[in-house]
Amino acid sequence: MKAVVVVPIRGSGNSWKVAEPSDPPASVREREVVLEIQGDATNGYHLVMTPAGCFTADMWHESVEDAKAAAAEMFSVAPDGWT
């Protein structure tokens, strides 16, 4: 399952986060972020996050629904935004 979003990211290379309104504008850049949900019901699911130009990070979730909820909260991915 995959989604692609463009969001403000603070940092680059080996250190990044989704930007907050309080972050200095000079350190924030809009980046395309590829999101993937990988896994299975036995081992759980990983929300894999890959911003352009930055390292890939992931978060473990017990269910696909939990991974989608995290993506919605962090990246504003709509429920129908997944392929």
Backbone as JSON, one array per atom type, in Angstrom:
{
  "sequence": "MKAVVVVPIRGSGNSWKVAEPSDPPASVREREVVLEIQGDATNGYHLVMTPAGCFTADMWHESVEDAKAAAAEMFSVAPDGWT",
  "N": [[0.85, -1.15, 0.0], [0.6, 2.21, -0.85], [1.31, 5.74, -0.7], [1.7, 9.13, -1.78], [2.83, 12.23, -0.73], [3.18, 15.81, -0.38], [4.88, 17.67, 1.84], [5.86, 20.1, 4.39], [9.15, 19.78, 5.46], [11.52, 19.67, 8.03], [14.98, 19.82, 8.2], [17.51, 17.59, 6.83], [19.11, 15.02, 4.85], [20.4, 13.01, 7.22], [18.72, 13.65, 9.32], [15.52, 14.52, 10.07], [12.18, 15.9, 10.3], [8.61, 16.26, 10.29], [7.71, 19.5, 9.62], [6.9, 22.05, 12.01], [4.74, 24.82, 12.87], [6.28, 26.54, 14.45], [8.9, 26.15, 13.68], [11.98, 27.45, 12.34], [11.69, 29.25, 9.34], [13.8, 29.18, 7.47], [14.91, 26.67, 7.73], [13.11, 24.9, 6.73], [11.62, 22.96, 4.17], [9.56, 22.22, 1.41], [8.87, 18.91, 0.65], [8.59, 15.96, -1.32], [7.11, 13.08, -0.04], [7.28, 9.67, 0.12], [5.11, 7.25, 1.17], [4.72, 4.08, 2.59], [2.95, 1.15, 3.49], [3.89, -1.7, 5.02], [3.95, -5.18, 5.75], [2.39, -7.71, 7.86], [-0.43, -9.43, 9.4], [0.51, -11.12, 11.38], [3.09, -10.22, 12.19], [2.82, -7.5, 12.4], [2.65, -4.08, 11.16], [4.55, -1.79, 9.22], [4.84, 1.66, 8.87], [6.4, 3.12, 6.42], [8.47, 5.8, 5.73], [9.65, 8.02, 3.37], [11.17, 10.8, 2.72], [12.03, 12.94, 0.0], [15.44, 13.18, -0.63], [16.19, 12.63, 1.97], [16.84, 10.35, 4.74], [15.26, 7.12, 5.05], [12.63, 6.39, 7.25], [10.78, 4.51, 9.74], [7.76, 3.39, 11.35], [6.35, 1.14, 13.66], [3.23, -0.58, 13.67], [0.29, -2.09, 15.0], [-1.85, -2.7, 13.34], [-3.12, -2.27, 9.95], [-4.95, -0.24, 9.87], [-4.16, 1.32, 12.08], [-1.65, 2.2, 11.16], [-2.45, 3.71, 8.94], [-3.9, 5.68, 10.29], [-1.84, 6.98, 11.68], [-0.41, 8.01, 9.51], [-2.32, 9.75, 8.53], [-2.49, 11.57, 10.65], [0.17, 12.58, 10.86], [0.89, 13.29, 8.21], [-1.35, 14.13, 6.86], [-2.73, 12.35, 5.15], [-5.39, 11.32, 3.25], [-8.04, 8.91, 3.74], [-8.7, 7.7, 1.27], [-6.4, 8.09, -0.13], [-4.54, 6.14, -0.61], [-2.88, 3.65, -2.57]],
  "CA": [[0.0, 0.0, 0.0], [1.49, 3.35, -1.04], [0.77, 7.09, -0.88], [2.73, 10.15, -1.97], [2.37, 13.54, -0.28], [4.19, 16.87, -0.33], [4.72, 18.33, 3.14], [7.05, 20.81, 4.84], [10.07, 18.96, 6.24], [12.66, 20.38, 8.61], [16.17, 18.99, 8.24], [17.94, 16.98, 5.57], [20.04, 13.9, 4.99], [20.21, 12.02, 8.28], [17.91, 14.17, 10.41], [14.36, 15.25, 9.55], [10.87, 15.77, 10.94], [7.57, 17.08, 9.67], [7.87, 20.84, 10.19], [5.85, 22.64, 12.83], [4.67, 26.26, 12.63], [7.32, 27.25, 15.21], [10.23, 25.91, 13.1], [12.49, 28.59, 11.55], [11.41, 29.06, 7.91], [15.02, 28.89, 6.7], [15.26, 25.25, 7.84], [11.96, 24.11, 6.27], [11.49, 22.85, 2.72], [8.54, 21.29, 0.93], [9.47, 17.7, 0.05], [7.72, 14.81, -1.6], [7.33, 11.97, 0.88], [6.65, 8.42, -0.28], [4.68, 6.48, 2.33], [4.32, 2.7, 2.28], [2.61, 0.28, 4.62], [4.41, -3.04, 4.73], [3.87, -6.12, 6.86], [1.3, -8.68, 7.88], [-1.15, -9.49, 10.66], [1.3, -11.86, 12.36], [4.24, -9.45, 12.67], [2.5, -6.09, 12.47], [2.8, -3.28, 9.95], [5.45, -0.64, 9.29], [4.62, 2.83, 8.04], [7.73, 3.5, 5.92], [8.4, 7.21, 5.31], [10.85, 8.37, 2.64], [11.16, 12.14, 2.13], [13.05, 13.14, -1.04], [16.7, 13.73, -0.14], [16.41, 12.31, 3.38], [16.84, 8.92, 5.03], [13.97, 6.47, 5.25], [12.3, 6.06, 8.63], [9.56, 3.73, 9.81], [7.09, 3.25, 12.64], [5.61, -0.11, 13.73], [1.84, -0.5, 14.1], [-0.35, -3.39, 15.14], [-2.79, -2.95, 12.25], [-3.09, -1.36, 8.82], [-5.75, 0.93, 10.26], [-3.32, 2.16, 12.94], [-0.64, 2.82, 10.3], [-3.13, 4.75, 8.18], [-4.23, 6.77, 11.21], [-0.6, 7.72, 11.93], [-0.12, 8.77, 8.29], [-3.3, 10.85, 8.47], [-2.13, 12.55, 11.67], [1.47, 13.2, 10.58], [1.06, 13.75, 6.83], [-2.67, 14.49, 6.32], [-3.12, 11.44, 4.08], [-6.81, 10.98, 3.28], [-8.26, 7.46, 3.67], [-8.69, 7.24, -0.11], [-5.12, 8.5, -0.73], [-3.65, 4.98, -0.71], [-3.03, 2.76, -3.73]],
  "C": [[0.91, 1.24, 0.0], [0.7, 4.65, -1.18], [1.94, 8.04, -1.06], [2.11, 11.49, -1.58], [3.51, 14.54, -0.4], [3.9, 17.65, 0.95], [5.98, 19.11, 3.49], [7.88, 19.92, 5.77], [11.18, 19.85, 6.77], [13.82, 19.41, 8.69], [16.52, 18.47, 6.87], [18.83, 15.79, 5.87], [19.66, 12.95, 6.1], [19.38, 12.52, 9.46], [16.75, 14.97, 9.84], [13.15, 15.03, 10.45], [9.88, 16.58, 10.12], [7.62, 18.43, 10.39], [6.64, 21.26, 10.99], [5.84, 24.14, 12.58], [5.78, 27.05, 13.33], [8.73, 27.05, 14.65], [10.68, 27.12, 12.28], [12.29, 28.33, 10.06], [12.66, 28.69, 7.09], [15.39, 27.41, 6.74], [14.15, 24.33, 7.34], [11.89, 24.14, 4.75], [10.38, 21.87, 2.38], [9.24, 20.11, 0.25], [8.38, 16.68, -0.24], [8.11, 13.7, -0.64], [6.56, 10.76, 0.36], [6.36, 7.64, 1.0], [4.27, 5.09, 1.87], [3.95, 2.0, 3.57], [3.0, -1.13, 4.22], [4.21, -3.92, 5.95], [2.72, -7.09, 6.73], [0.7, -8.74, 9.28], [-0.36, -10.21, 11.75], [2.37, -11.0, 13.0], [3.96, -7.96, 12.83], [2.86, -5.38, 11.17], [3.73, -2.1, 10.21], [4.94, 0.44, 8.35], [6.01, 3.32, 7.67], [7.62, 4.87, 5.28], [9.72, 7.59, 4.65], [10.71, 9.76, 2.02], [12.29, 12.26, 1.1], [14.28, 13.79, -0.41], [17.03, 13.42, 1.3], [16.39, 10.79, 3.57], [15.42, 8.42, 5.21], [13.8, 6.14, 6.73], [11.03, 5.21, 8.63], [9.04, 3.71, 11.24], [6.27, 1.95, 12.59], [4.2, 0.15, 14.25], [1.24, -1.9, 14.14], [-1.26, -3.72, 13.97], [-2.57, -1.94, 11.12], [-3.85, -0.08, 9.18], [-4.95, 1.88, 11.15], [-2.25, 2.89, 12.13], [-1.25, 3.94, 9.47], [-3.49, 5.94, 9.06], [-2.99, 7.61, 11.51], [-0.24, 8.57, 10.71], [-1.07, 9.95, 8.14], [-2.92, 11.95, 9.45], [-0.85, 13.31, 11.3], [1.54, 13.89, 9.22], [-0.24, 14.16, 6.15], [-3.07, 13.64, 5.11], [-4.59, 11.07, 4.25], [-6.97, 9.46, 3.19], [-8.23, 6.91, 2.24], [-7.39, 7.62, -0.85], [-4.13, 7.37, -0.92], [-3.93, 4.18, -1.97], [-2.45, 1.41, -3.4]]
}
